[in-house]
Amino acid sequence: MLLDADVLPAHARGCAILGAGGGGSPQIGLLAALQAIEEFGPVPLVDLDELPDDALIMPCGMVGAPTVSLEKPGNGWEGVWLRDRIEALTGQKVAALMCTEIGGANGCEPIGWAARMGLPIVDADGMGRAFPEMPQVSMHLAGIRPDPCVITDERGNVNVLYPTNGLWLERLCRSTAVAFGGRGVTSEYLMTAEQARTATVRGSVSRAIMIGQLIAESADDSVGKLLDAVDGVRLIEGKVVDVERRTTGGFVRGSVIIEGLRGDSGRLVRIEIQNENLVALEDGKVLASVPDIITVLDTQSAEAITTEVLRYGQRITAVAFPCDPIWRTDKGIESAGPRAFGYEFAYQKVEDIHELA
């Protein structure tokens, strides 16, 4: 498959839905990718099985607060600068790029970088969604080392970091992104195609495209058709009545309160945010939580609304659906479950919560 102007809008739509509200603005990512492929040509999407075992895979994406990216987008060459430094460090040629996370802009912008390099994108990512912290990737769970990590910005500043573990990766990159002005572009967890076959969430780019095409082709009940496709549940249909959002420490943190409409009249649901939607609560009861995917949709179009553009009065439907199975393992829950974000309750699968309700 070629990622071109016909495919990319559906891909961006799917990335927004998989992103759980995070990953940055899919529209900005889409525009950047479209500009690059118009100038340099479409990007091949390849399966990891198509690459030699020793092919070097470069995961890449943005780190920082999504609100910053609305005002300070990249210049399109950050991925090239990462590639050049990685090749100088390793003495190997990068064979393909991989989105660190499939969510939001981070599922789209690497396509533009790949176009500029004439390289393919692999049909995989490190999350199957978006998470706020850098070690919350499948490569970390698989024991892939995070170093060397290369981080750059739109001015061409480049730092090479050698974190000893995922915790230090997060600390060092987050502080560097803050110094860059709240946004950086990174590559870490370099691996071979052989390693990537068992250390990534495979098929995630194809899944984003499928979801985006489904929404585009749905003339009516787009939300219902989406839920059928992803085995999701409808948490509430309503309107946004309050948004509290602040950018601090390289994250967007806050919450949104949704007042029910129609059949959900009289209900109030609160969604708590750290770049992504973490937890949905109603009267103290958990409706869904990380690592499952909580996404806020426009009720009519089923287009996802990312956390940085939520605002009072929007008519929305909040939905939740299962994460990739890797996040439901003991290691996955420890890394990205509710307790990893400071909540004092254990993870329950979203389908189990609503089956019991």
C-alpha positions in Angstrom: 0.0 0.0 0.0 1.1 3.6 -0.7 0.3 6.3 1.8 -0.8 9.1 -0.5 -3.2 11.9 -0.6 -6.2 9.5 -1.1 -5.3 7.5 2.0 -3.9 10.0 4.4 -7.2 11.8 5.4 -8.7 8.4 6.5 -5.5 7.6 8.3 -5.5 10.8 10.2 -9.1 10.3 11.2 -8.3 6.9 12.5 -5.2 8.1 14.4 -7.4 10.7 16.2 -9.8 8.0 17.3 -7.0 5.6 18.4 -5.2 8.4 20.2 -7.4 8.6 23.2 -7.5 12.4 22.9 -3.7 12.7 22.6 -0.8 12.5 20.3 -1.2 16.1 19.0 -3.6 17.6 16.5 -4.2 15.1 13.7 -5.1 18.0 11.3 -1.6 19.6 11.8 0.0 16.2 11.3 -2.1 15.5 8.2 -1.3 18.8 6.6 2.4 18.3 7.2 2.3 14.8 5.7 0.3 16.0 2.7 2.7 18.8 2.0 5.6 16.4 2.1 4.1 13.7 -0.2 3.1 16.4 -2.7 6.7 17.5 -2.9 8.5 14.2 -2.5 6.0 11.5 -3.4 3.9 8.9 -1.5 5.3 6.6 1.2 5.3 2.8 1.0 3.6 1.1 4.0 5.5 -2.2 4.6 5.0 -5.2 6.9 7.9 -6.0 9.2 8.0 -9.5 7.5 9.0 -7.8 4.3 12.2 -6.4 5.7 15.5 -8.2 6.3 16.1 -9.3 9.9 18.9 -6.8 10.4 17.1 -3.8 8.9 17.3 -0.8 11.3 13.9 0.5 12.4 13.7 4.1 13.6 10.8 4.8 15.9 10.0 8.5 16.0 7.4 11.1 17.2 6.8 14.2 19.1 7.3 14.7 22.8 5.8 17.6 24.8 2.4 19.2 25.3 -0.1 19.0 22.5 -1.3 22.5 23.1 2.1 23.8 22.2 2.0 22.1 18.8 -1.0 24.1 17.9 1.1 27.3 18.0 4.5 25.9 17.3 4.4 23.2 14.6 7.6 21.7 13.3 9.3 22.5 10.0 9.1 19.0 8.5 12.9 18.2 8.6 13.2 17.0 12.2 12.9 13.4 11.2 15.8 13.8 8.7 18.0 15.3 11.4 17.2 12.4 13.7 18.0 9.9 10.9 21.3 11.6 10.1 22.5 11.6 13.7 21.3 8.0 14.3 23.2 6.8 11.2 26.3 8.6 12.4 26.0 7.1 15.9 25.3 3.5 14.8 27.2 3.3 11.5 24.0 1.7 10.0 21.5 2.9 7.5 18.0 3.4 8.7 15.7 1.1 6.6 12.3 2.3 7.7 10.5 4.6 10.1 7.9 3.6 12.7 5.4 5.8 14.5 6.2 5.6 18.2 2.5 6.0 18.8 -0.3 5.7 16.3 -2.4 8.5 18.0 -3.0 11.9 16.7 -0.3 13.9 14.9 2.3 11.3 16.0 0.6 8.8 13.7 0.8 11.3 10.8 4.0 13.4 11.0 6.4 10.5 10.6 4.9 9.9 7.1 6.0 13.3 6.1 9.5 12.7 7.4 9.7 9.4 5.6 8.6 11.1 2.3 11.6 13.5 2.7 14.0 10.5 3.1 12.5 8.2 0.5 11.9 5.6 3.2 8.9 3.4 4.0 6.8 3.3 7.2 6.3 0.0 8.9 2.7 -1.2 9.7 3.3 -1.1 13.4 3.8 1.3 16.3 4.8 1.2 20.0 1.4 1.6 21.6 -1.7 0.9 19.5 -3.0 4.2 20.9 -1.3 7.2 22.5 0.2 7.4 26.0 1.6 10.5 27.7 5.0 9.0 29.0 7.8 7.8 26.8 8.5 4.4 28.4 4.8 3.5 27.9 5.7 1.6 24.7 5.7 -2.0 23.8 9.5 -1.9 23.2 10.0 -1.1 26.9 7.9 -4.1 27.8 9.9 -6.2 25.5 13.2 -5.2 27.0 14.6 -3.1 24.2 17.0 -0.5 25.4 15.9 3.2 25.1 19.4 4.5 24.3 20.7 6.2 22.4 17.9 8.7 22.2 18.2 11.6 19.8 16.0 14.7 20.3 15.7 17.7 18.1 13.5 20.7 17.5 12.4 22.9 14.6 15.5 25.0 14.9 17.9 22.1 14.3 19.1 21.8 17.9 20.1 18.1 18.5 20.8 16.4 21.7 22.0 12.8 22.1 21.0 11.2 25.4 22.0 7.9 27.0 19.3 7.2 29.6 19.8 4.1 31.7 16.2 3.1 31.7 12.7 4.3 30.8 12.3 6.5 33.8 15.4 8.5 32.9 14.4 8.6 29.3 11.1 10.3 30.3 12.9 12.8 32.7 15.7 13.8 30.3 13.5 14.1 27.2 10.7 15.9 28.9 13.0 18.5 30.4 14.8 18.9 27.1 11.4 19.4 25.3 10.5 22.1 27.9 13.8 23.8 27.2 13.1 23.7 23.5 9.8 25.6 24.1 7.5 22.7 25.0 7.9 20.5 22.0 10.6 18.2 20.7 10.9 15.3 18.2 12.7 12.2 19.3 13.8 8.7 18.3 14.5 6.1 20.9 14.2 2.3 21.3 16.1 1.7 18.0 15.7 -2.0 16.9 16.1 -4.4 14.1 13.2 -5.7 12.1 13.7 -9.1 13.8 13.2 -7.5 17.2 10.4 -5.3 16.1 8.3 -8.3 15.0 7.8 -9.3 18.6 8.3 -5.9 20.3 5.6 -3.7 18.6 1.9 -3.4 18.1 1.6 -4.7 14.5 -1.0 -3.7 12.0 -1.8 -0.4 13.7 -1.4 1.8 10.6 -3.7 -0.4 8.6 -6.2 -0.3 11.6 -6.2 3.5 11.6 -6.9 3.6 7.9 -9.7 1.1 8.3 -11.3 3.1 11.1 -11.0 6.4 9.2 -12.5 4.9 6.0 -15.4 3.5 8.0 -16.2 6.9 9.5 -16.0 8.6 6.1 -18.3 6.1 4.5 -20.9 6.0 7.2 -23.9 8.1 6.1 -25.7 7.7 9.4 -25.0 6.4 13.0 -21.3 6.8 12.5 -20.7 6.4 16.2 -22.6 3.1 16.4 -20.7 1.7 13.4 -17.4 2.7 14.9 -18.3 1.0 18.2 -19.2 -2.2 16.3 -15.9 -2.1 14.5 -13.7 -1.6 17.7 -15.9 -3.6 20.2 -16.5 -0.3 22.0 -19.0 1.0 24.5 -20.8 4.4 24.6 -20.1 6.1 27.9 -22.3 9.1 27.5 -23.9 11.4 24.9 -24.0 15.0 26.0 -22.4 18.4 25.9 -19.2 19.7 27.4 -20.1 22.0 30.3 -16.7 22.5 31.9 -13.1 22.2 30.7 -10.1 22.7 33.0 -6.8 22.5 31.2 -3.3 23.7 32.0 0.1 23.1 30.4 2.8 22.2 32.9 6.0 20.2 33.0 5.6 19.3 29.3 2.1 17.8 29.7 -1.5 19.1 29.2 -3.3 18.2 32.5 -6.9 18.8 33.4 -10.4 17.5 33.1 -13.6 17.8 31.2 -17.2 17.5 32.5 -19.9 16.2 30.2 -23.6 16.7 30.9 -25.8 14.1 29.5 -28.4 14.8 26.8 -31.3 12.7 25.4 -31.3 9.3 27.0 -28.4 10.4 29.2 -30.1 13.4 30.6 -29.4 14.0 34.2 -26.0 12.3 34.1 -22.6 14.0 34.7 -19.3 12.3 33.6 -15.9 13.6 34.3 -12.9 12.6 32.1 -9.4 13.3 33.6 -6.6 14.2 31.3 -2.8 13.9 31.0 -2.3 14.7 27.3 -4.6 11.7 26.8 -7.9 10.8 28.4 -7.0 8.7 31.4 -10.1 7.9 33.4 -13.9 8.4 32.9 -15.8 8.7 36.2 -19.5 9.1 37.2 -20.4 9.7 40.8 -17.1 8.2 41.8 -17.6 5.1 39.7 -15.0 4.2 37.1 -16.6 3.9 33.6 -13.3 3.2 31.9 -9.6 3.7 32.5 -6.1 3.4 31.0 -4.8 1.4 29.3 -8.2 1.0 27.5 -8.9 3.8 25.0 -11.3 6.6 26.0 -12.1 8.9 23.1 -14.4 12.0 22.8 -16.2 12.1 19.5 -18.3 14.7 17.8 -21.8 13.2 18.1 -22.9 13.9 14.5 -19.7 13.2 12.5 -17.9 10.7 14.9 -14.7 12.7 14.3 -12.5 12.6 17.4 -11.9 15.7 19.5 -8.4 15.9 20.9 -7.9 17.1 24.5 -6.3 20.4 23.5 -9.4 21.6 21.5 -12.1 20.5 23.9 -14.3 23.5 24.7 -17.6 24.4 26.3 -20.8 23.6 24.4 -19.5 20.9 22.1 -22.0 18.1 21.5 -20.1 15.0 22.1 -20.2 11.3 22.6 -17.6 9.7 24.9 -16.7 6.1 24.0 -14.3 3.5 25.3 -12.8 0.4 23.7 -10.2 -2.2 24.4 -6.5 -1.5 24.2 -4.0 -3.9 22.5 -3.7 -7.1 24.5 -0.1 -6.3 25.4 -1.3 -3.6 27.8 -3.5 -6.1 29.6 -0.5 -8.2 30.7 0.9 -7.8 34.2 3.8 -5.7 32.7 1.5 -3.6 30.6 -0.9 -2.8 33.5 2.1 -2.0 35.8 3.5 0.4 33.1 0.2 2.1 31.9 -2.6 1.1 34.2 -4.4 3.4 36.6 -1.9 3.0 39.4 0.9 4.1 37.0 -0.9 7.5 36.9 -1.5 7.8 40.7 -5.0 6.4 40.9 -5.8 4.1 43.9 -7.9 1.6 42.0 -7.1 -1.5 40.0 -7.6 -1.8 36.3 -10.8 -3.5 35.0 -11.4 -4.2 31.3 -13.9 -1.8 29.9 -16.0 -4.6 28.6 -16.2 -6.2 32.0 -17.2 -2.9 33.7 -20.1 -2.5 31.3 -21.1 -6.1 31.2 -21.6 -5.9 35.0 -23.3 -2.6 34.9 
